[in-house]
Amino acid sequence: MGQGQSSDKEVMPRCVVSDPAQPHNFSHRSEQKVKHDCFGCGKSDVPWEIRERPLYYYCTICDLEFHKNCLEYPTKVSSCRVCYKNVDIKYGQYSCNHEECFYVVHSKCATHGKIWDGEELEWEDEESEQAEDIAPYKKISGSLIEHCWHQHHFLKLEKYEGTRDSKKQCQACMRPVNPHDFYSCIECEFFIHEVCANLPRKLDHASHNHPLYMDPYPIYDRMHMNLGCSVCFRYSSGLKYRCKKDGCSEGGKQFQVDVNCILVPECFTHESHAEHRLFISTFGKDKRECQGCRWRHCQYLLQCVSCEFAICYTCATIPNELYHKYDDNPLSLCYGEKGVDGTYWCEVCEEELDPMEWFYTNTKQCTTIHRKCILGDNVYMKSGHTFEHSSDEVKVVCHGSSSRPICHTCHKYCPHPVYFKVYMPDGTEVDICSVNCHKI
């Protein structure tokens, strides 16, 4: 029996780290080499309880491994789901009282100001919270659904068959629909990834101490301050989750998280740091430097469980592979190269590129591009979206086949697929390359 295979008669156990409301199961692995230490005991060299060959459980979604013994007979030490350090049950801790759920948190982590809002829930009725957990869509028949975000038309599930179509954009995360299965409207140009369509209307996120609720109509939001994600600070025309708690704000703004940041798991392995897992750092005493963009003032980070490595949400959510313009071959994200002889040049801005930093490359065509030159600040803005900024009306415009406009503020060509057209109260119209260039 090889990796990821199991007997047809055997029922694989549920991953103990997965949410009981959306569970996923373990797979068997029988390789001699262990990728990670056991998540249950923290060791890799304990005796195996299998006669013929080593065997352990592996979750492909969470990227976690368990010894068979550690899974069946939990040890006295578990991992806190906030700081991911060991929790000794001899001391105070909070744990889930649902059967088959192993969620546990240090008492100090559970009562931290960024985790707990101070409200006592001992006598709260859990059924009242469950009543708010309404499915995001209603199944009509077969592959047809009616989604809460597009209620006037039905959506049909489409299977990705390998054909690239950059014009089809998911209305939730604002990324191209390929290479994933997606729903398409049977009457209009509305598309949404199957994964995004299954996101709940209400959820809890490690970055905030109140529940977040889906805002189904961000495209109609006219205020520019409501377009930015509180975690990654990028503007987006896509779906957002917002805090509805009275009196709760961050920097005078409503706390909100876009779908790309919502989809980041609480604990996962990133290709830039494959040797250790990263987790959502909820309350760091010191603000670490992001290893992707070298930003030193990140409030929200994804931090290594074993060392000082950390990356911000912006770097954690940029695509590992993408297509540029009309190239047939995709560009891959390179996490920096050491000991490079020679000079790298960016194909877009034609300026020198530091190979020690993250950049996109196509080794077949010897192409190298700055990540900012290919992604920019507007990558998640939808053409046609109109909003207000400093008393002006701003419209997102897609580049045509003609030459690119020159930014009114920085006097450079607008390099990205979309730019902004500003309509001032006195009737003046100007073009800018990003919202940051809107200076009055």
C-alpha atoms as one frame of an Amber mdcrd trajectory, in Angstrom:
protein
   0.000   0.000   0.000   1.678   3.247  -1.172   1.452   6.866  -0.192  -2.095
   8.220   0.028  -3.619   4.749  -0.490  -5.745   2.730   1.882  -7.855  -0.377
   1.858 -11.352   0.015   0.372 -12.813  -1.548   3.516 -10.914   0.680   5.927
 -12.527   3.918   7.036  -9.793   6.510   7.413  -9.977   8.623  10.583 -10.839
  12.302  10.477  -7.950  14.746  10.671  -7.956  15.848  14.308  -6.907  19.361
  13.308  -9.754  19.897  10.837 -12.920  21.767  11.713 -15.628  19.247  12.757
 -18.115  21.262  10.687 -15.972  20.805   7.565 -13.926  17.666   8.267 -11.405
  15.940   6.045  -9.785  12.538   6.492  -6.260  11.243   6.854  -4.433   9.162
   4.273  -1.905   6.378   4.894   1.761   6.902   4.177   4.340   4.143   4.294
   7.529   5.892   3.203  10.652   5.487   5.318  11.420   9.215   5.162   9.273
  11.413   7.381   8.601  14.908   6.016   7.636  16.458   9.365   7.831  15.497
  13.008   4.691  13.911  14.435   2.170  16.669  15.218   1.030  14.751  18.287
   4.319  14.050  20.083   6.751  16.294  18.199   9.136  13.402  17.429  10.019
  11.375  14.358  12.121   8.581  15.876   9.598   6.890  18.193   8.957   3.143
  17.830   6.405   2.254  15.175   3.453   0.032  16.126   3.363  -1.796  12.812
   4.939  -5.239  12.414   5.859  -5.320   8.723   6.747  -1.709   7.846   6.486
   1.842   9.156   3.042   3.358   8.761   1.656   6.697   9.776  -1.199   9.049
   8.978  -0.890  12.120   6.790  -3.332  14.970   6.079  -2.774  16.378   2.594
  -4.800  19.511   3.336  -3.208  20.491   6.668   0.181  19.001   5.724   0.437
  17.231   9.094   1.697  13.787  10.052   0.796  11.580  12.995   2.228   8.345
  14.298  -0.500   5.740  14.413  -0.102   5.451  18.173  -0.223   9.199  18.745
  -3.433   9.467  16.781  -5.232   6.611  18.524  -3.909   7.337  22.010  -3.406
  11.084  22.516  -0.365  11.979  24.569  -0.245  14.413  27.489   1.220  17.063
  25.236  -0.805  18.734  22.464  -0.243  21.873  20.404  -1.966  25.144  21.203
  -4.056  26.267  18.227  -3.068  29.895  18.767   0.717  29.883  19.327   1.348
  26.247  18.216   3.582  25.558  21.182   3.128  22.531  23.427   0.265  22.427
  25.920   0.767  20.276  28.995  -2.610  19.112  30.310  -1.235  19.196  33.863
  -1.731  22.967  33.677  -4.604  25.287  32.818  -5.924  25.183  29.251  -9.107
  25.537  27.239 -10.335  22.719  25.032 -13.336  21.934  22.862 -16.016  19.813
  24.529 -17.205  18.244  21.288 -16.427  14.565  20.862 -13.633  13.782  18.374
 -12.384  17.382  18.447  -8.848  17.948  19.819  -8.857  21.754  19.775  -6.850
  23.039  22.749  -5.473  26.471  23.701  -3.208  27.778  26.459  -5.187  29.697
  29.064  -3.034  32.792  28.484  -3.475  32.528  24.712  -7.246  32.063  25.002
  -7.662  35.154  27.194  -5.328  37.449  25.240  -6.912  40.711  24.108  -6.590
  39.846  20.419  -8.236  36.469  20.961 -10.945  37.122  23.547 -13.154  40.198
  23.630 -13.824  39.804  27.368 -17.366  38.479  27.064 -18.225  35.449  29.199
 -19.884  32.678  27.152 -20.415  30.028  29.829 -24.189  30.482  29.867 -24.607
  31.322  26.190 -26.805  29.014  24.126 -24.782  27.405  21.323 -27.928  26.882
  19.266 -28.274  30.658  18.806 -24.880  30.732  17.081 -25.713  27.698  14.977
 -28.840  29.461  13.737 -26.606  32.104  12.118 -24.626  29.446  10.273 -26.740
  29.438   7.101 -25.443  27.725   3.963 -24.068  30.191   1.367 -26.118  28.662
  -1.441 -29.199  26.568  -2.132 -28.910  23.546  -4.405 -31.456  23.654  -7.191
 -30.848  20.444  -9.165 -27.827  18.519 -10.404 -24.973  21.015 -10.778 -27.185
  24.127 -10.433 -27.119  26.321  -7.315 -28.541  29.643  -6.201 -25.813  31.548
  -4.360 -26.479  34.264  -1.784 -24.110  36.560  -3.667 -25.914  36.173  -7.007
 -29.513  35.433  -6.124 -31.243  36.600  -9.309 -29.632  33.914 -11.542 -28.669
  30.259 -11.146 -25.030  29.118 -11.264 -23.778  25.971 -12.987 -20.677  24.011
 -11.947 -17.990  23.926 -14.652 -15.058  21.505 -14.559 -11.646  22.878 -15.476
 -10.447  21.025 -18.589  -7.044  22.627 -19.079  -8.098  25.523 -21.316  -6.775
  28.883 -20.137  -9.227  31.789 -20.201  -7.818  34.906 -18.533 -11.043  36.852
 -19.112 -13.014  34.737 -16.639 -12.417  36.144 -13.154 -13.729  34.834  -9.839
 -15.950  37.525  -8.326 -14.986  36.499  -4.783 -11.161  36.409  -4.833 -10.716
  38.292  -8.157  -8.256  35.696  -9.474  -8.644  33.909 -12.836 -11.016  30.950
 -12.545  -8.504  28.523 -14.031  -6.992  26.115 -13.086  -9.868  25.261 -10.720
 -13.464  24.095 -10.967 -15.872  27.021 -10.847 -19.499  28.075 -11.063 -20.692
  30.210 -13.972 -23.964  32.062 -14.290 -26.286  30.608 -16.927 -27.472  34.107
 -17.895 -24.600  36.587 -17.363 -20.815  36.911 -17.002 -20.599  35.958 -13.325
 -17.974  33.413 -12.201 -16.915  32.113  -8.812 -14.520  29.327  -7.803 -16.150
  26.268  -6.271 -13.936  26.754  -3.185 -15.000  30.402  -2.837 -18.656  29.510
  -3.351 -18.483  27.141  -0.380 -17.170  29.733   2.066 -19.578  30.214   5.004
 -21.541  33.409   5.592 -20.030  33.734   9.058 -16.625  32.619  10.330 -13.993
  33.173  13.006 -10.532  34.313  11.950  -7.334  34.207  13.981  -6.585  37.848
  13.183  -9.650  39.203  15.017 -11.504  38.559  18.274 -15.036  38.924  16.863
 -16.917  36.856  14.268 -16.655  38.068  10.669 -19.633  38.172   8.317 -19.698
  37.912   4.543 -20.467  41.170   2.763 -22.135  39.960  -0.430 -22.069  43.247
  -2.347 -18.566  44.828  -2.224 -18.734  45.840  -5.892 -21.407  48.401  -4.941
 -19.383  49.885  -2.095 -18.692  53.514  -2.994 -16.195  54.359  -0.231 -12.535
  53.702  -1.004 -11.758  52.993   2.675 -14.033  49.933   2.462 -12.008  48.416
  -0.391  -8.826  47.690   1.580  -8.164  44.478   3.492  -7.219  45.102   7.142
  -4.714  42.227   7.050  -2.817  42.657   3.756  -3.809  46.310   3.009  -4.520
  45.579  -0.661  -7.523  47.076  -2.430  -9.962  44.550  -3.840 -13.294  44.577
  -5.657 -13.966  41.075  -4.400 -15.778  39.501  -1.484 -14.884  40.576   2.060
 -15.657  39.449   5.578 -16.427  42.275   8.009 -16.786  42.682  11.745 -20.261
  43.897  12.761 -19.501  44.415  16.439 -20.657  47.852  17.618 -17.752  50.065
  18.579 -15.126  47.770  17.065 -12.703  49.446  14.683  -9.042  49.336  13.768
  -7.372  52.619  12.978 -10.803  54.207  12.787 -11.926  51.749  10.086 -14.155
  48.702  10.112 -12.119  45.493  10.346 -12.434  43.436   7.168 -10.536  40.616
   5.454 -10.610  39.748   1.756 -11.118  36.202   0.482  -7.472  35.620  -0.474
  -6.411  36.164   3.143  -9.393  34.216   4.502  -8.312  31.167   2.488  -4.883
  31.057   4.155  -4.927  28.066   6.579  -4.182  28.622  10.263  -1.201  26.254
   9.961   0.385  25.212   6.665   3.625  24.751   4.738   4.729  27.510   2.361
   7.078  26.742  -0.525   9.448  29.508   0.548  10.035  27.700   3.873   9.177
  24.071   3.235  11.200  22.677   6.161   8.816  24.043   8.819   5.128  24.888
   9.095   3.843  28.459   9.352   0.946  29.606  11.532  -1.049  32.815  11.861
   0.829  34.922  14.386  -1.898  36.553  16.441   0.083  38.546  18.983   3.809
  38.929  18.513   5.689  41.074  21.036   7.986  42.303  18.299   7.148  42.978
  14.653   9.334  40.712  12.566  10.630  41.447   9.108   8.795  39.739   6.267
  11.214  37.479   4.416   9.371  38.079   1.150   9.184  41.873   0.839  11.491
  42.860   3.749   8.770  45.002   5.332   9.598  45.566   9.002   6.235  46.886
  10.206   3.904  43.943   9.551   1.088  43.780  12.077  -0.265  40.477  10.736
   2.236  37.737   9.973   2.505  34.056   9.200   5.243  32.819  11.490   7.348
  29.661  11.631   6.608  27.257  14.471  10.302  26.413  14.870  12.448  29.407
  13.869  12.378  33.172  13.247  11.056  32.948   9.677   7.944  35.042   8.939
   6.090  36.403   5.907   3.249  38.893   5.567  -0.163  38.074   4.107   0.633
  39.887   0.879   3.616  37.632   0.194   1.830  34.505   1.420  -1.065  34.958
  -1.010   0.658  35.889  -4.283   0.348  33.076  -6.862   3.169  30.577  -7.248
   2.475  30.425 -10.979   0.816  32.824 -13.410   0.659  33.825 -17.046   1.909
  37.182 -18.338   0.178  38.807 -21.296  -0.077  36.274 -24.106   2.771  33.943
 -23.144   2.025  30.256 -23.585   4.399  29.265 -20.812   3.638  30.269 -17.208
   5.912  32.283 -14.950   6.969  30.689 -11.671   7.651  32.512  -8.430  11.311
  32.284  -7.408  12.051  32.870  -3.712  15.465  34.357  -4.334  18.737  32.954
  -5.600  22.117  33.052  -3.889  25.541  33.112  -5.504  24.284  34.402  -8.867
  26.904  35.493 -11.398  25.792  38.215 -13.772  22.925  40.691 -13.777  19.181
  40.065 -13.970  16.920  42.544 -15.771  13.171  42.992 -15.490  11.367  42.531
 -18.795   8.615  44.996 -17.862  10.407  48.048 -16.393  13.787  47.214 -17.990
  15.555  47.946 -14.716  17.972  45.766 -12.760  16.472  42.967 -10.663  17.978
  41.794  -7.370  18.102  37.967  -7.570  18.150  37.754  -3.755  14.543  39.000
  -3.665  11.384  37.191  -4.796  10.708  37.512  -8.530   8.884  35.745 -11.355
  10.797  33.796 -13.955  10.393  31.584 -16.991  13.540  29.500 -17.291  12.657
  28.278 -20.810  12.610  31.802 -22.219  15.110  33.298 -19.731  12.479  35.796
 -18.548  12.736  37.593 -15.198  10.184  40.139 -13.888   9.855  42.069 -10.647
   6.885  40.774  -8.663   5.596  44.354  -8.307   5.832  44.890 -12.062   3.619
  41.912 -12.811   1.219  42.167  -9.859   1.197  45.827  -8.889  -1.239  47.365
  -6.410  -4.380  46.817  -8.488  -4.282  43.113  -9.233  -7.571  42.450  -7.388
  -9.504  45.455  -8.734 -12.256  44.775 -11.264 -12.626  46.846 -14.413 -15.751
  49.015 -14.202 -15.729  49.304 -10.398 -16.455  52.921  -9.395 -15.799  54.421
  -5.957 -15.232  57.747  -4.217 -11.840  58.996  -3.073 -11.120  62.472  -1.643
 -14.368  63.895  -3.086 -13.510  62.551  -6.545 -15.138  59.722  -8.450 -12.624
  57.046  -9.420 -13.270  54.329 -11.995 -11.212  51.197 -12.607 -10.405  50.945
 -16.324  -8.936  48.001 -18.240  -6.142  48.696 -20.707  -7.108  48.463 -24.357
  -4.958  47.566 -27.308  -3.716  51.154 -27.681  -0.726  52.664 -25.880  -0.797
  52.868 -22.101  -1.765  56.202 -20.464   0.694  58.283 -18.455  -0.027  58.690
 -14.739  -1.001  62.252 -13.815   0.955  62.062 -10.528   4.148  60.041 -11.074
   4.337  60.814 -14.842   5.138  57.214 -15.695   3.309  54.841 -18.007   0.575
  52.849 -16.235   2.170  49.372 -16.441  -0.557  47.108 -15.076  -3.651  45.533
 -16.695  -5.922  48.135 -15.063  -5.512  51.809 -14.187  -7.762  54.476 -12.616
  -9.634  57.339 -14.243 -10.365  60.209 -11.841 -13.354  62.491 -12.360 -12.941
  65.725 -10.360 -15.862  67.965  -9.265 -14.794  70.721 -11.690 -15.098  68.324
 -14.647 -11.361  67.578 -14.980 -10.447  63.985 -15.906  -7.006  62.495 -15.206
  -5.468  59.009 -15.298  -3.462  57.502 -12.423  -1.657  54.183 -12.163  -2.718
  53.376  -8.582  -4.790  54.723  -5.702  -1.544  55.738  -4.014  -0.988  58.208
  -6.859  -4.260  59.989  -6.182  -2.899  63.207  -4.654  -4.998  66.336  -4.617
